Amino acid sequence: MKIIVAIKQVPERDARIRIDSAGKWIALEDIEFRMNESDAYALEEALLLREAHGGEVVVLSAGPERVGQTIREALAKGADRGIHIVSDALSGYDALGVASLMAAAIRDEAADLILTGLQSDDLGLGQTGVILAELLGICHASLILKIEKSDSGIRVLRELEDGWFQHIDMSTPALLTIQSGNTKLRYATLMGIKKAKTKDLRVVEAAALGVSATPCVLLDSVALPSRQKTTQMLTGTPAEAAAKLVEKLQQEVRVL
Ligand SMILES: Cc1cc2nc3c(=O)[nH]c(=O)nc-3n(C[C@H](O)[C@H](O)[C@H](O)COP(=O)(O)OP(=O)(O)OC[C@H]3O[C@@H](n4cnc5c(N)ncnc54)[C@H](O)[C@@H]3O)c2cc1C
């Protein structure tokens, strides 16, 4: 089974967020980056499938040069090779643009399975995987927790709301968007880190893929959440103040 895993590099969760001078995104200077969480689970599912059934796991990532570091991390965890779509200007693309870049880069790979995360931890559109499947003309399913190989293709476990689950049988090739949290993630071993340096990494310039960078969705501005801290004095007898407090906790804070 040939499995391609799309991995996005995103800012560290505890990074100090400032808005950039254009007011359209966060300032990326002095920020640490890491692998998008649901993509790490997608990678784990791919590695487990390869361990059980053989085949190849290929990591795909689009972004500037620093993204190579996240691809190497995936290779150190056990992926076989990587594809890096190099672009310093992904902010000029919307989800359709990024998915089009990825489709152009992997169309000839003829993968059996393409896994993406459910959504990115920074922009969080949750669209790229589904659009990629449509561009490649393959079937897709979202919110996947578990993948098993079956006689006719794959059997996947989907998460619904309120503890409900669904089993779906799918033919391959297929694209699945993976939900976080179902398995224990592996760490890269020292040997894995050493081996990663020698694994094949195909570098493709985004500009060479012939994809238009004219987005149909334009990000106008971003805003940090405003912090509101006010003090309210509850007056009256202790019983009256307690009753007012309970009402506030029920109606305003909604914790009771
Ligand atoms: C201001 C601005 C800043 C932007 N900054 C970035 C940026 O830092 N990085 C970036 O990639 N794009 C960036 N973009 C481009 C683009 O809008 C998004 O990458 C694209 O729309 C994906 O949306 P999303 O991040 O919400 O991913 P989602 O649709 O939520 O992602 C779902 C899954 O798709 C896959 N995926 C998404 N993007 C990539 C990728 N680049 N490489 C590999 N797999 C991917 C991952 O598996 C991810 O879990 C930016 C756009 C704007 C307007």
The ligand as an ORCA input file, in Angstrom:
! r2SCAN-3c Opt
* xyz 0 1
  C      -2.385     35.183      5.976
  C      -2.226     33.801      5.491
  C      -1.240     33.024      6.031
  C      -1.066     31.722      5.579
  N      -0.111     30.989      6.146
  C       0.071     29.720      5.758
  C       1.052     28.901      6.361
  O       1.744     29.309      7.287
  N       1.210     27.641      5.910
  C       0.435     27.136      4.928
  O       0.609     25.986      4.556
  N      -0.480     27.906      4.331
  C      -0.695     29.167      4.712
  N      -1.642     29.933      4.128
  C      -2.271     29.421      2.912
  C      -3.587     28.765      2.931
  O      -4.676     29.580      3.250
  C      -3.694     27.542      3.798
  O      -2.547     26.765      3.826
  C      -4.718     26.627      3.205
  O      -5.870     27.325      2.981
  C      -4.932     25.500      4.150
  O      -5.855     25.875      5.120
  P      -5.679     25.494      6.622
  O      -4.329     25.874      7.049
  O      -6.846     26.001      7.356
  O      -5.665     23.919      6.577
  P      -6.849     22.878      6.750
  O      -7.697     22.853      5.532
  O      -7.500     23.030      8.071
  O      -5.858     21.623      6.758
  C      -6.308     20.296      6.709
  C      -5.132     19.419      6.444
  O      -4.593     19.691      5.158
  C      -3.185     19.450      5.166
  N      -2.469     20.691      4.839
  C      -2.905     21.978      4.915
  N      -1.939     22.824      4.517
  C      -0.865     22.048      4.226
  C       0.456     22.312      3.781
  N       0.883     23.557      3.576
  N       1.294     21.279      3.581
  C       0.886     20.009      3.799
  N      -0.342     19.689      4.221
  C      -1.202     20.694      4.422
  C      -2.822     18.995      6.581
  O      -2.863     17.602      6.620
  C      -3.960     19.591      7.407
  O      -4.179     18.911      8.619
  C      -1.873     31.213      4.567
  C      -2.878     32.009      4.049
  C      -3.052     33.287      4.503
  C      -4.128     34.129      3.907
*
